[in-house]
Amino acid sequence: EIRALPGYPDLEIGEWVNEDNFVPRYNIAPNSQAPVIRRGNASSPDLQMQTLRWGIPYSKLHSKSQQACNARSENIVEGAGMWNKYRSSNHCVVVSQGRQTKGKAKLPHFTKHTDGKVMLMAGLDHVSDETISTYVFAIITTNASTSFSWLHDRQPVILISDADVTKRGD
């Protein structure tokens, strides 16, 4: 179902790289493999789907406990800290059927589009410069909208149109 991108029939996505690494599940957690839409290379307009691991390491040391799963949009805009190198490239779109988060009361809540569309969240991807490349991503977050502020103070940046997905980040 994810491959068909329900709700986005005009969005042209090429191959799905590492599709076999994706195991559909109700909820992904940091370090899980998940599908993202990204450009095969920075100069190409062509989009592909690729399975990446959730969590960008803070440094070259790849400790699972020292990684960023979310990136604050204001830090990306300001070029603060580690996000400065991601400002003009490394944009991706995280594809899911919805998003589960623990609310202010620490109870899990699942949110999704009511019309059956998949949820497309803005993200950043990173490819390690090691001998065997590792592909990872983080989800870009922003202040929660008024309709979600009762649940959490942050939410993913949700993309709602084909143009949001195909827009180049440069």
N, C-alpha and C positions, 0 to 999 in steps of 0.2 A: 504494500500500500504506500509506503514512504516513497518508493521509486516513482510512482505515478504523480506525486505532488498534488494531491486533491486540492482543488480550489485555484490552481494555477495552470490551466490547460495550455496557455500560450508560452509558458516558460520552457525554453529549449535547453536541455541539459544533455551533454554527451555521455560518455562512459561513466561507470561507477567504479572507481579505483579502489581496490581492497574491499570489495563488497562482501567477500567471505569472512572478513573480520567483524562484521556487524551481526550481532545477535539481537533481534527485536525483543524488547522487554517493556514492562509497564513504566519503569523508572530507571534512568541512568544516574550514576553517581560519579564523582570525580574518579579519574583513571579508567572509566568505561570507554568503550569504543562507540562512536556515534557518527551518523552521516552529516557531512557538511557540503555546501556548494562552494566551489572556489574556482579560480582560473588555473588552468594547467600550467601556465607561466605568465609572468606579469605583463608581457607585451601582447598576449592573445585576448581577443574578445570572447573566445569560446569558454563556456562554463562546463565543469564536470562535477560529479558527485564523488566524494572520497570519504572513506572511513578514517577518522582521526581519533586520537585519545584525548579526553577532556582534562586539561590542566597544563598550563605553560610554566615551565620551571623558572624560578626567580633567578637562577644562576646556571652555570654550566654543570653544576652538581645536580643530578637528576633524582633527588630524593622525593618520594611520593608525598611526603609531608611538607615539602617546601615548594609549592606551586600555586599559581594563581588560576582559579577556576572562573573567576569573574573579573572583568576590567571596568572600572568606573569610567563612564563616558567623559566626565569632566577632566579626569586625569589624562585621557587620550588627547582631548582638545588642547589642554595646557602643555602637553608633552612632558608630564611629570614622571620622574623615575624611569622605571624599565619600559614604560609605554611609549616613550619618545620615538624609539626606532620603528614602531608600528603605525605611526600617524598617517603616512601616505601610501602604505601598501599593506600586505598581509591581511586584507579584509576577506571575510568569509561569511557564510550564512549557515547557521545551525538549524537542521531540519528535525522537527519532532511533532508528535501528535498533540502535545501539550507540555505543561511545565508543572512539576510538583515542587512545592516549597513548604517549609515549616513557617507558619505564621508567627505573629507576636506571642501567641499563647503556646507556641512550640508544638502545635498539632499540624499534621500534614494536610495540605490542600492541593488539589489538582485543578489547574485552569487550562482551558482550551477554547478554541473558536467554537461558537455555537452552531455555525453553518457547515461544519465538517471539514473546513480547510485545515491543512497542516499548519503548524506554527513555525514561522520563519523568524529566527532571532539573529540579530547582528552579532558577529563574532570576529575574532582575530585568530589567524593561524600562524604557526611557527614551524619551520623545518630545521632540525638540528644540523650542525655542520660536522657531524661525526662520520666515521667510516660507513656505518649503516644509519641512514637518515631516519629520524623519528619525527612523525607528523603529529602535532598537538594543536589544541585550540582553547580559547577562553571565550566566554559569553560576555558581551558588552551590556552593562546595566546603566540605568538612569533612575532618577527619583520616581517613586511610584505615582501613578496617576491617581486622581481622586477616587476612582472606582475601586482601586486596589490598595489604597493607603491604610485601610482597616486591617489588611492582612500583613503587609510588610512595608518597610520604608523604601525598598528598592525593587525594581523589576527589570527584566530583560528589555532591550530595545527591540520592539516587534516591528518587522517589516511587513507591509500589507499589500504591496503591489509588485508586479513584474519589474517595473522601473526601479523600485527600491533594490531589487536583487541584482539587476544588470548594471546599475550605476557604478562607474569606476571610482575608486577612492583616491585618484591622483589629482 
